[in-house]
């Protein structure tokens, strides 16, 4: 088992991300967005080559590695109407960077569905299938996250995606089902159940995202692991009982929310929360094991 975090929730810069990782005694980062001096913050696979070189050098000097890319490939910022060349270009930029860093896993998604969508169009399977194969051909493993995408519309949609995209594996997010509709059957839809989704994805899961939340009238409210409705304790206990020994990554969302443009926090608050979140997860893991 390897513990890590989506480190842009602990710090903006690569120096800060390395620092919070080392403060926890961890050796891995799941890299999503990063900033180096002289360059704007950006995705690990989209920042300029010169910025990436700085990131790679600092990681090598520190001994901290990148376990997975939390990529923007096929994510909820794109739809099936987005030109596929955009996605293929992201894949082409990600592959050599993953190889340089010795990174095996890359988080992908399956595009944003329309608000009333309840089925997955063939184009999604085709595009995700091609993306998956391009990574597999290079010895890299794509993992799909249950999020605001076609594969995340329910556990049945997830199973269909995996059936139609050979070689794709899953990154299970414990909190995302809380605020995603279960798009099966007639509307109005209810919300998904984290435990039910986990039960069906357990055997396909190669990576786990830990965040916890409760649904509110205004959206969702995030909590430390085990303090929300994400069934974090039950899911981890079940995972270990079934031999899970891969990556577990924290994604607190408590001081900043990646996809919320109005979400911001001082760097020290981010770091403090990230470190406390990691320590609480370690304690929870020790209890359930």
C-alpha positions as CSV (number, residue, x, y, z in Angstrom):
1,X,0.0,0.0,0.0
2,X,1.2,3.5,-0.9
3,X,-0.1,6.7,0.7
4,X,0.0,10.0,-1.2
5,X,-2.1,13.0,-2.0
6,X,-3.3,15.2,-4.8
7,X,-0.8,17.7,-3.6
8,X,-2.1,20.9,-5.2
9,X,-4.6,20.8,-2.3
10,X,-1.7,21.1,0.1
11,X,0.4,23.7,-1.8
12,X,0.4,25.5,-5.1
13,X,4.2,25.3,-6.0
14,X,6.2,22.2,-6.5
15,X,8.4,23.2,-3.6
16,X,5.4,23.3,-1.3
17,X,4.0,20.1,-2.6
18,X,7.2,18.3,-1.9
19,X,7.3,19.9,1.5
20,X,3.9,18.7,2.6
21,X,4.6,15.2,1.3
22,X,7.8,15.0,3.3
23,X,6.1,16.4,6.4
24,X,3.8,13.3,6.3
25,X,6.8,11.0,5.7
26,X,5.4,10.0,2.4
27,X,7.3,9.5,-0.8
28,X,4.6,9.9,-3.5
29,X,2.5,12.7,-5.0
30,X,-0.5,12.3,-7.3
31,X,0.2,15.3,-9.5
32,X,-2.6,17.4,-10.9
33,X,-1.8,21.1,-11.0
34,X,1.6,22.6,-10.2
35,X,3.4,25.9,-10.3
36,X,7.1,26.8,-10.6
37,X,8.6,30.2,-10.4
38,X,8.3,32.2,-13.6
39,X,5.4,30.1,-15.0
40,X,1.7,30.0,-14.5
41,X,0.1,27.1,-12.6
42,X,-1.0,24.4,-14.9
43,X,-1.6,20.7,-15.3
44,X,1.5,18.5,-15.0
45,X,1.0,17.4,-18.6
46,X,0.3,20.9,-20.0
47,X,2.8,23.2,-18.4
48,X,5.6,24.4,-20.7
49,X,8.6,22.0,-21.2
50,X,10.9,24.4,-19.3
51,X,8.5,24.4,-16.3
52,X,8.2,20.6,-16.4
53,X,12.0,20.3,-16.4
54,X,12.1,22.3,-13.2
55,X,9.5,20.1,-11.6
56,X,11.4,16.9,-12.7
57,X,14.7,18.2,-11.3
58,X,13.2,19.2,-8.0
59,X,11.5,15.9,-7.6
60,X,14.7,14.0,-8.3
61,X,16.6,16.1,-5.8
62,X,14.0,15.5,-3.1
63,X,13.4,11.8,-3.6
64,X,9.7,12.3,-3.9
65,X,8.1,10.6,-6.9
66,X,4.9,11.0,-9.0
67,X,2.8,7.9,-8.5
68,X,0.0,9.1,-10.8
69,X,-1.0,11.9,-13.1
70,X,-4.4,13.4,-12.1
71,X,-4.9,14.4,-15.7
72,X,-7.5,16.5,-17.4
73,X,-7.9,13.9,-20.2
74,X,-11.6,13.4,-21.1
75,X,-12.6,15.2,-18.0
76,X,-15.8,17.1,-17.1
77,X,-14.5,20.3,-18.9
78,X,-15.0,18.5,-22.2
79,X,-17.9,16.9,-24.0
80,X,-18.1,14.5,-26.9
81,X,-18.6,17.6,-29.0
82,X,-15.1,18.8,-28.1
83,X,-12.7,18.0,-31.0
84,X,-11.0,14.7,-30.3
85,X,-7.7,16.2,-31.4
86,X,-7.7,18.1,-28.1
87,X,-7.7,14.9,-26.2
88,X,-5.2,13.1,-28.3
89,X,-2.8,16.0,-27.9
90,X,-3.1,15.8,-24.1
91,X,-2.3,12.1,-24.3
92,X,0.7,12.7,-26.5
93,X,2.1,15.2,-24.1
94,X,1.4,13.1,-21.0
95,X,3.1,9.9,-22.2
96,X,6.7,11.1,-22.4
97,X,6.4,13.0,-19.1
98,X,5.1,10.0,-17.3
99,X,8.0,8.0,-18.7
100,X,10.5,10.5,-17.6
101,X,9.2,10.6,-14.1
102,X,8.7,6.8,-13.9
103,X,4.9,7.3,-13.4
104,X,2.7,4.2,-14.1
105,X,-0.8,5.5,-13.5
106,X,-2.9,8.2,-15.2
107,X,-6.4,9.3,-14.1
108,X,-8.7,9.9,-17.0
109,X,-12.5,10.4,-17.3
110,X,-15.2,10.0,-19.9
111,X,-16.5,13.5,-20.7
112,X,-19.3,15.6,-19.2
113,X,-22.8,14.3,-20.0
114,X,-25.8,16.5,-20.6
115,X,-27.8,17.2,-17.5
116,X,-30.6,14.9,-18.6
117,X,-28.4,12.1,-20.1
118,X,-28.9,8.6,-18.8
119,X,-27.1,6.5,-21.5
120,X,-23.5,6.6,-22.8
121,X,-23.2,7.3,-26.5
122,X,-21.0,5.1,-28.6
123,X,-18.5,7.9,-29.2
124,X,-17.6,7.9,-25.6
125,X,-16.6,4.2,-25.6
126,X,-14.7,4.7,-28.8
127,X,-12.7,7.7,-27.6
128,X,-12.0,6.4,-24.1
129,X,-11.0,3.1,-25.7
130,X,-8.5,4.8,-28.0
131,X,-7.1,6.8,-25.1
132,X,-6.8,3.7,-23.0
133,X,-5.0,1.7,-25.7
134,X,-2.5,4.5,-26.4
135,X,-1.4,4.4,-22.8
136,X,-1.4,0.6,-22.6
137,X,0.7,0.4,-25.7
138,X,3.3,2.5,-23.8
139,X,3.2,0.3,-20.7
140,X,1.1,2.8,-18.7
141,X,-2.1,2.2,-16.9
142,X,-5.1,4.5,-17.2
143,X,-7.6,4.5,-14.4
144,X,-11.1,6.0,-14.7
145,X,-12.6,8.0,-11.8
146,X,-16.2,7.9,-10.8
147,X,-16.9,11.6,-11.1
148,X,-19.1,14.0,-13.2
149,X,-18.7,11.9,-16.4
150,X,-20.5,9.2,-18.3
151,X,-18.7,6.4,-16.4
152,X,-19.7,8.0,-13.2
153,X,-23.5,8.2,-13.8
154,X,-24.0,5.0,-11.8
155,X,-22.2,1.8,-11.0
156,X,-24.0,0.1,-13.9
157,X,-22.7,2.8,-16.3
158,X,-19.3,2.2,-14.8
159,X,-19.5,-1.5,-15.5
160,X,-20.6,-0.9,-19.0
161,X,-17.6,1.4,-19.6
162,X,-15.2,-1.2,-18.3
163,X,-16.8,-4.0,-20.4
164,X,-16.5,-1.9,-23.6
165,X,-13.0,-0.5,-22.9
166,X,-10.6,-3.5,-22.4
167,X,-7.6,-2.8,-20.1
168,X,-9.1,0.2,-18.4
169,X,-9.1,0.1,-14.6
170,X,-10.8,2.2,-11.9
171,X,-9.8,4.9,-9.4
172,X,-12.6,4.9,-6.8
173,X,-13.5,8.2,-5.2
174,X,-15.3,7.7,-1.9
175,X,-17.2,11.0,-1.8
176,X,-18.2,11.5,-5.4
177,X,-21.3,9.3,-5.2
178,X,-22.7,11.6,-2.5
179,X,-23.3,14.5,-4.9
180,X,-23.8,12.6,-8.2
181,X,-27.2,11.5,-9.3
182,X,-27.8,7.8,-9.9
183,X,-28.9,8.1,-13.5
184,X,-30.8,4.8,-13.7
185,X,-34.5,4.6,-14.3
186,X,-36.9,7.5,-14.6
187,X,-36.4,10.9,-13.2
188,X,-36.3,12.4,-10.7
189,X,-33.2,10.5,-9.9
190,X,-31.9,9.9,-6.4
191,X,-28.3,10.2,-5.4
192,X,-25.7,7.4,-5.6
193,X,-24.6,5.3,-2.6
194,X,-20.8,5.1,-2.0
195,X,-21.0,1.6,-0.6
196,X,-23.1,0.2,-3.5
197,X,-20.8,1.8,-6.1
198,X,-17.7,0.4,-4.3
199,X,-19.1,-3.1,-4.1
200,X,-19.4,-3.2,-7.9
201,X,-16.0,-1.5,-8.6
202,X,-14.0,-3.3,-5.9
203,X,-12.4,-5.9,-8.2
204,X,-11.6,-3.3,-10.9
205,X,-10.0,-0.7,-8.5
206,X,-6.3,0.0,-8.9
207,X,-6.3,3.3,-7.0
208,X,-8.4,5.0,-4.4
209,X,-9.2,8.7,-3.7
210,X,-10.1,9.5,-0.2
211,X,-12.4,12.4,0.4
212,X,-15.5,12.6,2.6
213,X,-18.6,14.8,2.5
214,X,-22.2,15.3,3.3
215,X,-24.9,16.5,0.9
216,X,-26.4,19.8,1.8
217,X,-29.1,22.0,0.4
218,X,-26.4,24.2,-1.2
219,X,-24.3,21.4,-2.6
220,X,-21.9,19.5,-0.4
221,X,-19.8,20.0,2.7
222,X,-16.4,18.3,3.1
223,X,-15.0,16.7,6.2
224,X,-12.0,14.7,7.5
225,X,-12.0,11.1,6.4
226,X,-14.6,9.0,8.3
227,X,-16.6,12.1,9.4
228,X,-18.9,12.3,6.4
229,X,-21.2,10.0,4.4
230,X,-18.6,8.6,2.1
231,X,-18.4,5.3,4.0
232,X,-14.6,5.8,4.1
233,X,-14.0,3.5,7.1
234,X,-16.2,0.7,5.7
235,X,-14.7,0.9,2.2
236,X,-11.1,0.8,3.4
237,X,-11.8,-2.0,5.8
238,X,-13.4,-4.0,3.0
239,X,-10.6,-3.1,0.6
240,X,-7.9,-4.4,3.0
241,X,-9.9,-7.5,3.8
242,X,-10.0,-8.3,0.1
243,X,-6.2,-7.8,-0.3
244,X,-6.0,-4.2,-1.6
245,X,-2.4,-3.1,-1.6
246,X,-2.2,-0.3,-4.2
247,X,-2.3,3.5,-4.0
248,X,-4.5,5.6,-1.7
249,X,-4.6,9.3,-2.3
250,X,-6.0,12.1,-0.2
251,X,-8.1,14.8,-1.8
252,X,-9.4,16.9,1.1
253,X,-11.4,19.6,-0.7
254,X,-11.6,21.3,2.8
255,X,-9.7,24.5,2.2
256,X,-9.7,24.6,-1.6
257,X,-11.9,22.8,-4.2
258,X,-10.1,22.2,-7.4
259,X,-13.1,22.9,-9.7
260,X,-14.5,25.8,-7.8
261,X,-13.1,29.1,-9.1
262,X,-14.2,30.9,-5.9
263,X,-12.4,28.5,-3.7
264,X,-9.1,29.9,-2.3
265,X,-7.1,29.7,0.9
266,X,-3.8,30.9,2.3
267,X,-0.9,28.5,1.6
268,X,-0.3,27.8,5.3
269,X,-4.0,26.9,5.8
270,X,-3.8,24.5,2.8
271,X,-0.6,22.9,4.1
272,X,-1.9,22.5,7.7
273,X,-5.2,21.0,6.5
274,X,-3.5,18.6,4.1
275,X,-1.0,17.4,6.7
276,X,-3.7,16.9,9.3
277,X,-5.9,15.1,6.8
278,X,-3.1,12.7,5.9
279,X,-2.4,12.0,9.6
280,X,-6.1,11.3,10.3
281,X,-6.1,8.9,7.3
282,X,-3.1,7.1,8.7
283,X,-4.9,6.7,12.0
284,X,-8.1,5.5,10.4
285,X,-6.2,2.9,8.4
286,X,-4.4,1.6,11.5
287,X,-7.8,1.2,13.2
288,X,-9.5,-0.7,10.3
289,X,-6.5,-2.9,9.7
